[in-house]
Amino acid sequence: MEDRVQETAPRLEIRNLVRSFGGRRVVDDVSLSVQPGQVTCLLGPSGCGKSTTLRMIAGVEMQDSGEIYVDGQLICDAHRRVPPEKREIGLMFQDFALFPHLSVADNVAYGLRGSKIDKRQRVEDMLARVRMKGFVDAFPHQLSGGEQQRIALARALAPKPRIMLMDEPFSGLDNRLRDGIRDETLAILKEEDTAVLLVTHEPEEALRMADEIALMRDGHVVQQGAPYNLYMQPRDKDAMAFFSDANILTAEINSALAATPFGPFLAPGFPDGTTVEIVFRPQHVRIDFDRGGQGPHPTDTDGTSAKAVVERARFMGNESLIEFRLDHEHLPLKVTVPNVFLPTPGTVMWLRVPRARCYIFASSA
């Protein structure tokens, strides 16, 4: 029975982790699990508890309460603790942490056990995997940032860890290199069937790399699931705004309707008098080129056209960002349009907001 439980257990599981500093809970009842070959991202702003969670799993920080399991085996709770070097957990950090006085080969071999021949073979195999076989005798200062990252990955993977913890490992790389290095790293980790827990504050990185995202705020995991689900079904305004810019309209509920410049929004479940925030992304606003100056009119699913004035337009590469101000209420509104579209400031246009692309939340004010 025990073997069967271990076979189905997650590679990494943390239960109800708590860590306080100075009387403040920086990690508050955090639970999650990661399967072999899965990449889970801890995503959130600086100071939300991501790195502290990682340090507790690595064993360099002790939790106040909660449990950590690897392949179903308890490795740490508030009373017992397997030392970090015996947890079979690899670590990668932003600064790569290579030893400057050691060659590439010696850096990768650091921490390996076994005979000299076996260690040398493992080093050569790992350097080949990360396409750095010709750099055996080089030193870290002779390598570019991307090359150092590959060596750090080879060193972390050389002992065959069951789990890889990564704390912002790509943030120091040039933007032009970052995507390629991330993709290569992810492919190698998945081939090794390693469970990966990646800390990042960049939503784009989490969406690109993760099989699952745990969104953290103020020490809590506020939402967890597949990247698509977090993006399309945010639990609140802040969760939505973390992944992209957001436009916000404030309204008061009357008979399950919220009145806005774009017409009424159906808002069942909110009592009359409740203040709500209607939130939608810039790419989902439609410019109603057919309206001309004829004034607003109701449409089927896009509500009512609202008059707006262009304040600024900028070309962003793959799209154009137009900043509007709604005519009668002077509310700011951002709209993105594919390719080049740069209307002159002061131009009057009509905008619509598809109801299916909007989210309604109780006001947090």
Protein Blocks (a to p, Z undefined) as FASTA:
>chain_A
ZZmmmmmpcfbdcehiacdeehiafbghiacdddehiacdddddehilpmmmmmmmnopa
ccfbdcddeehiafbdfkbccdfklnopacddfklopafkbcfklmmmgopacdfklmmm
mmmmmmmmnopmmmmmpcfklpcfklmmmmmmmmmmmnopabdcdehkllmpcfklmmmm
mmmmmmmmmmnopacddddfbfklmmmmpmbdcddeehiafbgcdfklmmmmcfbfklmm
mmpccdddddddeehiacdfkopaddehiaghiacdddddfklpccdfknmmnopaddfk
lopadddddfbdcdehjaccdddddfklopacddddehjadddehiacdddddfklpccd
ddfZZ
